[in-house]
Each structure stands twice: as structure tokens, then as C-alpha cells.
Amino acid sequence: MLDPLDILTNIEDVIPYYQPIFSAEEQKVIGYEVLGRIQIDSEVQSLGPFFADPSIPEEYKTEVDLKVIRQALDHFVDSDRDLLIFMNQDANVLMMDHGEGFLELLMEYRDKGIELNRFVIEITEQNFEGDIEQLHHVLTYYRTYGIKIAVDNIGKGSSNLDRIALLSPDLLKIDLQPLMQSSPSPSYEYVLYSISLLARKIGAALLYEDIEANFQLQYAWRNGGRYFQGQYLQLPRGRFIERDLLKDRLKAEFHQFIIHEKKKLEILYEHSEQFYKRVHQLVAPLKKASQSDDDFLMTLGRELTDCSFRIYMCNGDGFQVTKNVFKHEGTWMFQPEYIGKNWSWRPYFLENIMRMRTMRKGFFSDLYSDIETGEMIRTFSYPMDEELYLFIDLPYSYLYEQDGLI
């Protein structure tokens, strides 16, 4: 790592590098993130460690940052007028003068021909130590000029979704580096899924960064990514690239993603149809032959013992009207304590009730973590009549054996 003094005494060797950001919609470069570099003895080194070092006074970092930004903006003056300019700013430093100094810099370059709506200010929310409300006011003020706000490094470290929502950013930058680990945390993808839901609710676009492999690009594409960035696409460099450079390659990769996703959906639909037929053929004769709901559920459980571990029935308001039949160590047993429990609070529960009522057909839920067992399962929902609905829980072991259910 370079000595900070070497950087400060050789500040004339500080230069900007540009990492392109690609659009899912047009498969072309829509902007660049400005990154700090220093050229020493024909070798270019990153200034990332310098900016991240808490022992270096902020005024030194600001001096170097300003050197990088001014050179970059001089470059952007002559670029396409719709290219976005992504710039990292430390929110703690920005708030020292309530954002006035940095805004003045942007205004200076507006007078040179760069429209303010091309600027995207990246901040890392989890590093901010001040009053989040005050930061929100400053960023809202910036936004009145058309300046866009991105919250960076989501997915790396801890991010507070409440604070992110308060800031109402235009973009959320999600770091995919953890996906490269040999054993990423099982909850990691669910955290990212929560962030994608938040983005949708607050109207923020998702920009996936640190994409280093094809499977990460596929993950980003499948999970609502509008913009992509990372060395798998293009490394940072000291000049701009042809905006359509990767258009053909990205179109081809997206085409493969689409084929794969369609195939998965077809397989899931076929499984759902086959499972519906199996349950449908069992329900009517078993119901007719059964003396009670207990009788019916126990017999159905034994018929479905190869693929289920829990079965119960609810009414249209989500109140459970039967006991559970539950398979424990290969034996089916009753769980009467579940009678009267209400499940309408579960995501999509009432929506699924309405789907069954309208379609008169059964279907699979998405993959989710079971509250009691903690394992990943799917539930098959089946309409018995207008006010009675059957729920069949399928264990992970069964789903794993079926192509396309995980």
C-alpha cells in the first residue's frame, strides 16, 4: 500500500479512471463511475485504500478527491450529453458544510455544459455517523436540481433499510462480491431479495456492482437489475470505451438467461399441473369415503407420504379449521393445537386464496423457509370448495429430487 505522504507529495500524478455502467434495457454504456488512481513509475495504483483509511485527515482526502473529480469532469465536458457521471462522496464530509461546497463545484461544471441531471452522487449509508434527517434534507435539496442519489455498498456489511428508505435514493448499488465466496451465507440472497422489494416500493433502480462472473450477471438480471458494473463486463480504465462495445455479447448472454428462465417456469408449471391432477384424483373419493376431516387428512397424508410432511385446511379468511396432520420420523400424527390459528398475515396468503377462488385450481407457492422446521419448502394450495382450502407442505428433500422445484 502506498504511503499517504507519497500520494500527497505526488498529487500531480493523481488521475481519474472510469468504470463503465451498462444498461439492461439497451445493453450499452449509460455512464461511468469515477475512481481515483495514481501513476507512479508507469504503474497505476488504486487510491481506494487511501480514501478508506480513517487515520488520514479528511482535508487531505478532500484535496486528492477534488483533483480526481476536476480532471474527470473536464473529460466529461466533451462527452455524450446523456452519459451519467457517478461520483463517490463521504456523507460525513459532505455534511460538514451541508453539501454547499460540492454543489458549487457541480454548478461550476453546469456552466461549462454538463447538465446537473447527469450527476449521480454515491454515498454509503452505513458509514454515516451524523443526523440522518439532516442528510435527507441535503440530498432532497440536491434532487431539486435534478442530481441523482445512489446508496452504495448495499449487501456488504450492515445496511439499515429504514434509513435507506428515508433517503429515498434514485439508485441502490448492490454489491455481489459475497456471491463469489465458496459458501455464501444462506440468508444473503434473502437479504438481497428484501432490498429489491424495497427498491420497487421506493421507486429506486437497482445497480449491481462487483460482477466478476457470468452467474453473478445472471443473478443480477434475474433479480431486477437495471444497471450492471464489474470486471466481468469491463475493468476501470483511463479513457471511455465505445458505448455499444458489449451490445452483441450482452444480448447473447441475456438471451441465454431468458431461455433458462423460461425453461424453469415451464418445468415448474408442469410439476404444478401434475401435482394438481394427483391431488384432484385423490380428494373427491377420499372425502366421500371419510367419516371426518381427521379421517380425510390422515388418509391423504398416507397417500402423499412420498412428497409431503404437513397437511391442513383453512377457510377463506385464513383461519385453520382442522388439525395439522404432520409426519414425524415417517409416522403421521395429529397436531390439534393449530385449530383456530390465522395465517392471513403471511405474505401472499389472501392473494393465493383469491387465485384459487378465481382459477378453481391448485398451485405451488414460491420457495420459502418454514417457521417450525427452518428448512426450505413449498406449499401446494388446493381449493376444496368456495370456503375451504387445502394446504400441503412439501419438504426440501422431495423438492431437491425434482428437477426445477428448487
C-alpha positions in Angstrom: 0.0 0.0 0.0 1.2 3.5 -0.9 2.3 5.8 1.9 -0.3 8.6 2.2 2.6 11.1 2.2 3.7 9.7 -1.2 0.3 10.5 -2.6 0.1 14.0 -1.2 3.6 14.9 -2.4 2.8 13.5 -5.8 -0.7 14.8 -6.2 0.1 15.9 -9.7 0.2 12.2 -10.6 -3.3 11.6 -9.3 -5.7 10.7 -12.2 -9.3 9.5 -12.7 -10.2 6.1 -14.0 -13.6 5.3 -15.4 -15.6 2.1 -14.9 -18.5 1.7 -17.3 -22.0 1.0 -16.2 -24.2 -0.9 -18.6 -28.0 -0.8 -19.1 -30.1 -4.0 -19.1 -32.6 -2.2 -21.4 -30.2 -1.1 -24.1 -27.1 -3.3 -23.4 -24.9 -0.2 -23.7 -22.8 2.1 -21.5 -25.1 4.6 -19.8 -22.4 6.2 -17.6 -19.2 5.8 -15.7 -18.1 5.6 -12.1 -15.2 8.0 -11.4 -12.4 6.2 -9.5 -9.2 7.6 -8.1 -5.8 6.3 -9.3 -2.2 7.4 -9.0 0.5 6.8 -11.6 3.9 6.1 -10.1 6.8 4.8 -12.3 4.5 3.8 -15.1 2.4 1.8 -12.7 -1.2 2.8 -11.9 -2.4 2.1 -8.4 -5.8 2.5 -6.8 -6.5 5.2 -4.3 -9.2 3.2 -2.6 -7.1 2.3 0.5 -6.1 6.0 0.8 -9.8 7.1 0.9 -10.8 4.3 3.2 -8.0 4.9 5.8 -9.6 6.5 8.9 -6.3 7.8 10.1 -5.8 10.2 7.2 -7.3 13.7 7.9 -10.4 14.4 5.8 -8.9 17.6 4.3 -6.1 15.6 2.7 -8.7 13.1 1.3 -10.8 16.1 0.0 -7.8 17.6 -1.7 -7.0 14.4 -3.6 -10.7 13.7 -4.3 -11.1 17.2 -5.8 -8.0 16.6 -8.0 -9.6 13.4 -9.4 -13.1 14.9 -9.9 -12.0 18.1 -11.6 -9.9 16.1 -14.2 -12.8 13.7 -14.7 -15.4 16.5 -15.2 -13.1 18.2 -17.7 -13.2 15.0 -19.6 -17.0 14.7 -19.4 -17.5 18.2 -20.7 -16.7 16.8 -24.2 -18.6 13.6 -23.8 -22.1 12.5 -25.0 -24.6 14.7 -23.3 -26.6 11.8 -21.8 -23.7 10.0 -20.1 -24.3 9.7 -16.4 -21.4 10.6 -14.0 -21.2 8.5 -10.8 -19.1 10.1 -8.1 -18.4 8.7 -4.6 -18.8 11.1 -1.7 -18.3 10.6 2.0 -21.6 11.7 3.6 -19.8 12.8 6.8 -17.5 15.1 4.8 -20.4 16.3 2.6 -22.4 17.3 5.6 -19.5 19.5 7.1 -20.9 22.4 5.0 -24.3 20.9 4.4 -23.3 20.0 0.8 -22.8 23.6 -0.3 -19.1 23.2 -1.4 -19.7 20.2 -3.6 -22.9 21.7 -5.1 -20.9 24.8 -6.0 -18.4 22.5 -7.9 -21.2 20.9 -9.8 -22.7 24.3 -10.6 -19.3 25.4 -12.0 -19.4 22.5 -14.4 -23.0 23.1 -15.3 -21.8 26.5 -16.6 -19.3 24.5 -18.7 -22.1 22.4 -20.3 -22.7 19.4 -18.0 -26.4 19.3 -17.1 -26.9 18.6 -13.4 -29.2 15.7 -14.1 -26.2 13.7 -15.4 -24.6 13.7 -11.9 -25.2 10.6 -9.6 -23.8 11.1 -6.1 -22.9 7.8 -4.4 -23.0 7.7 -0.6 -22.5 4.7 1.8 -25.3 5.0 4.3 -23.8 2.6 6.9 -20.7 4.8 7.2 -22.7 8.0 8.0 -22.4 9.0 11.7 -24.5 12.2 11.7 -28.2 13.1 11.8 -29.8 11.0 9.0 -32.7 13.6 8.8 -30.2 16.4 8.1 -28.6 14.3 5.4 -32.0 13.6 3.9 -32.7 17.3 3.7 -29.4 18.0 1.9 -30.0 15.2 -0.6 -33.5 16.3 -1.2 -32.2 19.8 -1.9 -29.7 18.3 -4.4 -32.5 16.4 -6.0 -34.4 19.6 -6.7 -31.6 20.4 -9.2 -32.0 17.0 -10.9 -29.0 15.5 -9.3 -29.5 11.8 -8.6 -28.6 9.9 -5.4 -27.3 6.4 -5.2 -26.8 4.5 -1.9 -23.7 2.3 -2.3 -22.3 -0.9 -0.8 -25.6 -2.5 -0.1 -25.1 -6.2 0.7 -21.7 -5.6 2.1 -21.7 -5.1 5.9 -24.9 -4.0 7.6 -27.4 -1.7 5.8 -30.3 -0.2 7.6 -33.3 -0.4 5.3 -35.3 2.2 7.3 -32.5 4.7 6.8 -32.2 3.9 3.1 -35.9 4.3 2.6 -35.8 7.7 4.4 -33.1 8.9 2.0 -35.3 8.0 -1.0 -32.4 7.3 -3.3 -32.8 7.1 -7.1 -30.5 4.0 -7.2 -29.4 1.3 -4.9 -26.0 -0.2 -5.6 -25.9 -3.8 -4.6 -22.5 -5.5 -4.0 -22.4 -9.0 -5.4 -18.9 -9.8 -4.0 -20.3 -12.2 -1.3 -21.7 -14.4 -4.1 -18.1 -15.3 -5.0 -17.4 -16.9 -1.6 -17.2 -20.7 -1.6 -20.1 -20.8 0.9 -22.1 -17.6 0.9 -24.5 -17.1 3.8 -27.8 -18.8 3.1 -29.6 -15.7 4.2 -27.6 -13.5 1.9 -29.9 -13.9 -1.1 -33.0 -13.3 1.0 -31.5 -10.0 2.2 -30.9 -9.0 -1.4 -34.5 -10.0 -2.2 -35.7 -7.8 0.6 -33.6 -4.9 -0.8 -35.1 -5.5 -4.3 -38.6 -5.3 -2.8 -37.6 -2.0 -1.0 -36.3 -0.6 -4.3 -39.5 -1.4 -6.0 -41.6 0.3 -3.2 -39.5 3.5 -3.2 -39.0 3.7 -6.9 -35.3 3.2 -6.9 -33.4 1.4 -9.8 -31.0 -1.5 -8.9 -27.4 -1.3 -9.9 -25.5 -4.5 -9.3 -21.7 -3.9 -8.9 -18.7 -6.1 -8.4 -19.9 -8.6 -11.1 -16.9 -10.9 -11.7 -18.6 -13.9 -13.4 -21.4 -14.9 -15.7 -23.5 -16.4 -12.9 -23.4 -13.1 -11.0 -24.6 -11.2 -14.1 -27.4 -13.8 -14.4 -28.3 -13.3 -10.7 -28.4 -9.5 -11.2 -30.5 -9.8 -14.3 -32.9 -12.3 -12.7 -33.3 -10.1 -9.6 -34.4 -6.8 -11.1 -31.0 -5.3 -12.1 -31.5 -2.3 -14.4 -27.7 -1.5 -14.4 -24.6 -3.6 -14.2 -21.0 -2.9 -13.3 -17.9 -5.1 -12.7 -14.7 -6.5 -14.1 -16.7 -9.3 -15.8 -18.0 -6.6 -18.1 -15.2 -4.0 -18.1 -12.3 -3.1 -15.9 -11.8 0.6 -15.0 -9.6 2.4 -17.4 -8.2 5.8 -18.1 -10.5 6.5 -21.1 -14.1 6.0 -22.2 -15.0 3.0 -24.4 -17.3 2.6 -27.3 -20.8 2.6 -25.8 -22.0 -0.3 -27.9 -18.9 -2.4 -27.3 -20.6 -5.2 -25.4 -24.1 -4.9 -27.0 -23.9 -8.1 -29.0 -22.3 -10.1 -26.2 -24.9 -8.9 -23.6 -27.8 -9.6 -26.0 -26.5 -13.1 -26.4 -26.0 -13.6 -22.7 -29.4 -12.2 -21.9 -30.9 -14.5 -24.5 -29.4 -17.5 -22.7 -30.7 -16.2 -19.3 -34.2 -15.8 -20.9 -34.2 -19.4 -22.3 -33.0 -20.7 -18.9 -35.7 -18.8 -17.0 -38.5 -19.8 -19.4 -37.4 -23.5 -19.1 -37.5 -23.2 -15.3 -41.0 -21.7 -15.4 -42.2 -24.4 -17.8 -40.9 -27.1 -15.6 -42.5 -25.5 -12.5 -45.8 -25.2 -14.4 -45.6 -28.9 -15.5 -44.9 -30.0 -11.9 -47.8 -27.9 -10.7 -50.2 -29.4 -13.2 -49.1 -33.0 -12.4 -49.4 -32.4 -8.7 -52.8 -30.8 -9.1 -54.0 -33.9 -11.1 -52.7 -36.2 -8.4 -54.3 -34.3 -5.5 -57.6 -33.8 -7.5 -57.9 -37.5 -8.2 -57.4 -38.3 -4.5 -59.6 -35.6 -2.9 -63.1 -36.5 -4.1 -63.1 -40.3 -3.4 -61.2 -39.8 -0.1 -63.7 -37.1 1.0 -66.6 -39.3 0.1 -65.2 -42.3 2.0 -64.1 -40.4 5.1 -66.1 -40.1 8.3 -64.5 -36.8 9.3 -61.9 -34.2 8.4 -59.4 -36.0 10.6 -60.1 -39.2 8.7 -59.7 -37.4 5.3 -56.4 -35.6 6.2 -54.8 -38.7 7.7 -55.6 -40.9 4.7 -54.5 -38.1 2.3 -51.2 -37.8 4.3 -50.5 -41.5 3.9 -51.3 -41.3 0.1 -48.9 -38.4 -0.2 -46.2 -39.6 2.2 -43.6 -39.7 -0.5 -43.9 -35.9 -1.1 -45.5 -34.2 1.9 -44.9 -33.7 5.6 -47.8 -31.5 6.7 -51.4 -31.1 5.6 -54.2 -28.9 6.9 -57.3 -26.8 5.8 -58.2 -23.2 6.3 -61.3 -21.1 5.5 -61.3 -18.1 3.2 -60.2 -15.7 6.0 -57.1 -17.8 6.7 -58.4 -19.4 9.9 -57.3 -23.0 10.3 -60.4 -25.2 10.6 -58.7 -28.6 11.0 -55.8 -30.1 12.9 -52.5 -30.5 11.2 -51.5 -33.9 10.1 -47.7 -34.0 10.5 -45.2 -36.6 9.5 -42.6 -37.2 12.2 -39.9 -39.8 11.6 -42.0 -41.5 9.0 -45.2 -41.6 11.1 -48.3 -39.3 10.6 -49.7 -37.7 13.7 -52.3 -35.1 14.6 -51.4 -31.6 15.9 -54.7 -30.3 17.3 -53.2 -27.1 18.7 -53.3 -25.5 15.3 -57.1 -25.3 15.0 -58.2 -21.7 15.0 -54.8 -20.2 14.1 -55.0 -17.5 11.5 -52.5 -17.4 8.6 -53.8 -14.3 6.7 -50.8 -12.3 7.9 -48.5 -14.4 5.7 -47.3 -12.8 2.5 -49.5 -13.7 -0.5 -51.8 -15.8 1.7 -55.0 -13.8 0.8 -53.8 -13.3 -2.7 -53.5 -17.0 -3.1 -56.9 -17.6 -1.7 -58.3 -15.2 -4.3 -56.3 -17.0 -7.0 -57.8 -20.4 -6.0 -61.3 -18.9 -5.8 -60.9 -17.4 -9.3 -59.0 -20.2 -11.0 -60.6 -23.1 -9.2 -57.2 -24.8 -9.3 -54.2 -25.7 -7.2 -50.7 -24.3 -7.5 -47.3 -24.2 -5.8 -46.0 -21.3 -3.6 -42.6 -19.9 -4.1 -39.7 -21.5 -2.1 -39.6 -20.2 1.5 -38.3 -21.1 4.9 -40.7 -23.0 7.1 -41.4 -21.3 10.5 -41.2 -24.6 12.5 -38.6 -26.7 10.7 -36.4 -23.9 9.3 -36.0 -25.8 6.1 -36.8 -24.5 2.6 -40.2 -25.8 1.5 -43.0 -25.1 -1.0 -46.7 -25.3 -0.2 -49.3 -26.6 -2.6 -52.7 -24.9 -2.2 -55.9 -26.6 -3.4 -59.5 -25.3 -3.3 -61.9 -27.8 -1.7 -64.9 -25.5 -2.2 -65.9 -21.8 -2.0 -64.8 -21.5 1.6 -62.4 -24.4 2.3 -58.8 -24.6 1.1 -56.3 -27.4 1.5 -52.6 -26.8 2.1 -50.0 -29.4 1.5 -46.4 -28.7 2.6 -43.6 -30.3 0.6 -40.2 -30.9 2.3 -36.8 -29.8 0.8 -35.8 -33.5 0.4 -38.6 -34.0 -2.0 -38.1 -30.7 -3.9 -34.4 -31.5 -4.3 -35.2 -34.7 -6.1 -37.5 -33.0 -8.6 -35.9 -31.1 -11.5 -36.9 -27.4 -11.3 -38.6 -27.2 -7.9 -35.6 -25.5 -6.2 
